[in-house]
């Protein structure tokens, strides 16, 4: 006889599971049953994830009456928990999150009312109407997860939480209503940056913005789905093709180059598609967020080449000999 081991489902993972289910239902051409569960699970996700952040700060804050908190009863789930509006008030006043959510947020309130109609009255609605209610909440939750939840996830659940979000991000790009909702207001940021905006490797849209300078911020982050990279090496690994070792061994071109213009001493230039060149490739410096003309024949760095396919540094060295 086999004995099953105990299963532990951290509240963060529960919330992200609900979110994954909702996003999966909304992706593509949802209708009927899929739309109903998209709404139900999105509302469950919001309530669970807000409480998850409260619990990370102080488990007692999840209780309707924090003064009555009892650790044993908490782990047994035998207590009355705080509602969503009060949870948002405590996130604002007790946790002091950076971007507090209005406890009377109209989009959250509308979603709850739609959930109640679907649950208790078997209401029917059009796909467009359901998406119109769900999309603003999904947008709000994605920002909350990236800014407030993932950075604070406990070690035991952090890896699973990041993995779950990586499975959710590609689905985000398939939700047409969310894409329109997010990309529309982002036009003012993405338009002038089209020369250094990459296709996101998670959601597939040209919304992965290269941030010049990288002064303590992530060098590339998708404004649509939230996928971000921790440093230049991680971006190079993602957008490059193989390793330097493999490229040299197989006789191919290396996947990334040093930049003669920024002289960072690290590989920071990749051949990439950009919003300006969606069907071609440009050499883009990830540190300076600018294109480069080619590869210097002498030093093999990317540069705005002068005559003889050489960078200005190598030309200066050559002329110095005469």
C-alpha positions in Angstrom: 0.0 0.0 0.0 1.4 3.3 -1.0 1.2 6.3 1.4 0.9 9.7 -0.2 3.0 12.4 1.4 1.4 15.5 2.7 1.0 18.3 0.2 1.7 21.9 1.1 0.1 24.7 -0.9 1.5 28.1 0.1 -1.0 30.9 -0.3 1.1 32.7 -2.9 1.1 29.5 -5.1 -2.7 29.1 -4.6 -3.2 32.7 -5.8 -1.0 32.3 -8.8 -2.7 29.0 -9.7 -6.0 30.8 -9.8 -4.4 33.5 -11.9 -2.9 30.9 -14.3 -6.4 29.3 -14.7 -8.0 32.6 -15.4 -5.4 33.8 -17.9 -5.5 30.4 -19.7 -9.3 30.8 -20.0 -9.0 34.3 -21.4 -6.3 33.6 -23.9 -7.3 33.1 -27.6 -11.1 33.1 -28.3 -12.8 32.4 -25.0 -16.5 31.7 -24.7 -19.1 30.1 -22.5 -17.6 28.0 -19.7 -14.1 29.3 -20.1 -15.3 32.9 -19.6 -17.2 32.0 -16.5 -14.2 30.3 -14.9 -11.9 33.2 -16.1 -14.0 35.6 -13.9 -14.4 33.3 -10.9 -10.7 32.4 -10.7 -9.6 35.9 -11.4 -11.6 37.1 -8.4 -10.2 34.3 -6.3 -6.7 35.2 -7.4 -7.1 38.8 -6.5 -8.4 38.1 -3.0 -5.8 35.4 -2.4 -2.8 37.3 -3.6 -3.7 40.4 -1.6 -4.0 38.3 1.5 -0.7 36.5 0.6 1.1 39.8 0.7 -0.5 40.6 4.1 0.6 37.3 5.4 4.2 37.8 4.2 4.2 41.0 6.3 2.4 39.7 9.4 0.0 36.7 9.5 -2.1 38.4 12.1 -3.1 41.0 9.5 -5.0 38.3 7.5 -7.3 37.8 10.5 -10.5 39.9 10.6 -9.4 40.7 14.2 -5.6 40.7 14.3 -5.7 40.8 18.1 -7.2 37.3 18.2 -4.4 35.8 16.0 -3.5 32.2 17.0 -0.7 30.5 15.1 -2.1 27.0 15.5 -5.6 28.0 14.3 -4.0 30.0 11.5 -2.3 27.0 10.1 -5.5 24.9 10.5 -7.4 27.6 8.6 -9.9 27.9 11.4 -10.4 31.6 11.5 -12.3 34.4 9.8 -10.1 36.3 7.3 -10.3 39.9 6.3 -12.2 40.9 3.2 -10.7 42.3 0.1 -11.4 46.1 0.8 -10.0 45.8 4.3 -7.0 43.8 3.0 -6.2 46.7 0.6 -6.6 49.2 3.5 -4.1 47.2 5.5 -1.7 46.9 2.6 -1.8 50.7 2.3 -1.7 51.6 6.0 0.2 48.7 7.7 2.4 47.2 5.0 2.8 50.6 3.2 3.2 49.2 -0.2 4.7 51.5 -2.8 1.7 51.7 -5.1 -1.4 51.1 -2.9 -4.7 50.0 -4.5 -7.9 51.9 -3.7 -10.0 49.7 -1.5 -13.0 51.0 -3.5 -11.3 50.3 -6.8 -14.1 50.4 -9.4 -12.7 47.5 -11.5 -12.4 45.2 -8.5 -15.9 46.1 -7.4 -17.3 45.4 -10.9 -15.6 42.1 -11.1 -17.0 41.0 -7.7 -20.5 41.9 -8.9 -20.0 40.0 -12.1 -18.7 37.0 -10.1 -21.8 37.1 -7.9 -24.2 37.2 -10.9 -22.5 34.3 -12.5 -22.3 32.3 -9.3 -25.7 32.9 -7.8 -28.0 33.8 -10.7 -26.4 32.0 -13.7 -26.2 35.2 -15.6 -25.1 35.3 -19.2 -23.0 38.0 -20.8 -21.1 38.6 -24.0 -17.4 37.7 -24.3 -16.6 41.4 -24.8 -18.5 42.4 -21.7 -16.7 39.8 -19.6 -13.3 40.7 -20.9 -14.0 44.4 -20.3 -14.6 43.6 -16.6 -11.6 41.2 -16.3 -8.9 43.0 -18.2 -8.4 46.0 -15.8 -8.2 43.7 -12.8 -5.7 41.4 -14.6 -3.6 44.5 -15.4 -3.7 45.6 -11.8 -2.8 42.1 -10.5 0.2 41.7 -12.9 1.7 45.0 -11.6 1.0 44.1 -8.0 2.7 40.6 -8.4 5.8 42.0 -10.1 6.2 45.0 -7.7 4.9 43.7 -4.3 4.6 39.9 -4.3 7.5 38.2 -6.1 10.2 40.4 -4.5 9.0 39.4 -1.1 8.1 35.7 -1.6 9.5 33.4 1.0 12.4 31.1 0.1 10.3 28.0 0.2 7.7 29.3 -2.4 9.8 31.9 -4.3 11.2 29.5 -6.9 7.7 28.0 -7.6 6.2 31.4 -7.7 8.7 32.7 -10.3 8.2 29.5 -12.3 4.4 29.9 -12.3 4.7 33.5 -13.5 7.0 32.5 -16.3 4.2 30.2 -17.5 1.6 32.9 -17.2 3.5 35.7 -19.1 3.3 34.0 -22.6 -0.4 33.7 -22.2 -0.7 37.4 -21.4 0.3 38.2 -25.0 -2.6 36.1 -26.3 -5.3 38.1 -24.5 -6.2 40.6 -27.1 -8.2 42.8 -24.7 -5.3 43.0 -22.3 -2.8 43.8 -25.1 -4.9 46.7 -26.3 -5.5 47.9 -22.7 -1.8 47.9 -21.8 -0.2 48.9 -25.1 -2.5 51.8 -25.8 -1.4 53.9 -22.9 2.2 52.7 -23.4 2.4 54.2 -26.8 3.9 57.4 -25.6 6.8 55.5 -24.0 7.3 52.9 -26.7 7.0 55.1 -29.7 10.1 57.3 -29.1 12.0 54.1 -28.0 11.2 52.0 -31.0 14.9 51.9 -32.0 15.7 50.1 -28.7 12.6 48.1 -28.1 13.0 44.3 -28.5 10.5 41.6 -29.0 9.6 40.1 -25.6 10.7 36.4 -25.5 7.8 35.6 -23.2 4.7 37.3 -24.7 6.1 37.9 -28.2 5.2 41.6 -28.5 7.6 44.5 -29.2 7.4 45.8 -25.7 10.7 44.8 -24.1 12.3 48.2 -23.5 16.1 48.5 -23.2 16.8 51.0 -20.5 20.0 53.1 -21.3 22.5 53.5 -18.5 21.1 50.7 -16.3 21.8 52.7 -13.2 20.6 50.2 -10.7 17.6 49.1 -12.7 17.0 46.0 -14.8 18.4 46.5 -18.3 15.5 45.1 -20.2 11.9 44.8 -19.1 8.6 44.0 -21.0 6.0 46.7 -20.4 3.3 44.4 -21.5 3.8 41.1 -19.5 6.4 42.2 -17.0 9.2 39.9 -18.0 12.5 41.4 -16.9 16.2 40.5 -16.8 18.5 41.0 -13.9 21.6 42.1 -15.7 23.3 42.5 -19.1 24.7 39.0 -19.0 21.2 37.5 -18.6 19.9 39.5 -21.5 22.8 38.5 -23.7 22.2 34.9 -22.8 18.5 35.2 -23.7 18.8 37.2 -26.9 22.2 35.8 -28.0 22.7 32.5 -29.9 24.7 30.0 -27.9 27.9 30.7 -26.0 31.1 32.2 -27.1 32.8 28.8 -26.6 30.3 27.1 -28.9 30.5 29.8 -31.5 34.3 29.6 -31.6 34.3 25.8 -31.6 31.8 25.6 -34.4 33.3 28.4 -36.4 30.3 30.7 -36.2 29.9 34.3 -35.2 29.8 35.1 -31.5 26.4 35.9 -30.1 27.4 39.2 -28.6 30.2 41.8 -28.8 31.8 44.4 -26.7 30.9 48.0 -27.6 33.6 50.3 -28.7 31.5 53.3 -27.9 30.6 52.7 -24.3 33.9 50.8 -23.5 32.3 48.7 -20.8 34.7 45.8 -21.2 31.8 43.3 -21.3 29.7 41.7 -24.0 26.8 44.1 -24.3 25.9 44.2 -28.0 23.6 41.7 -29.6 22.2 41.3 -33.1 18.5 41.8 -32.5 15.2 42.7 -34.0 13.7 46.0 -32.9 10.4 47.7 -33.3 12.1 49.9 -35.9 13.5 46.8 -37.7 11.0 44.0 -37.0 12.0 42.0 -40.1 15.8 42.5 -39.9 18.5 42.8 -37.3 20.5 45.6 -35.9 23.6 45.6 -33.6 22.1 47.0 -30.4 24.1 48.1 -27.4 22.2 47.0 -24.3 24.0 49.5 -22.1 23.6 52.6 -24.2 20.4 51.5 -25.9 21.7 52.6 -29.3 22.4 50.8 -32.6 26.0 50.4 -34.0 27.2 50.2 -37.6 29.2 47.0 -37.6 32.1 45.0 -36.2 35.6 46.4 -36.3 37.9 44.2 -38.4 40.8 44.9 -36.0 39.4 44.6 -32.4 36.2 42.7 -33.1 34.1 45.2 -31.1 30.9 46.7 -32.3 31.2 50.3 -33.4 30.1 53.1 -35.7 32.7 52.3 -38.2 34.9 54.8 -39.9 36.8 54.0 -43.2 38.4 50.6 -43.7 35.8 48.9 -41.4 37.7 50.0 -38.3 36.5 51.7 -35.2 38.0 55.1 -34.3 40.2 53.7 -31.6 41.9 51.2 -33.9 42.3 53.9 -36.6 44.0 56.1 -34.1 46.4 53.3 -33.2 47.1 52.7 -36.9 47.8 56.4 -37.7 50.0 56.7 -34.6 52.5 54.4 -36.2 53.2 56.8 -39.1 
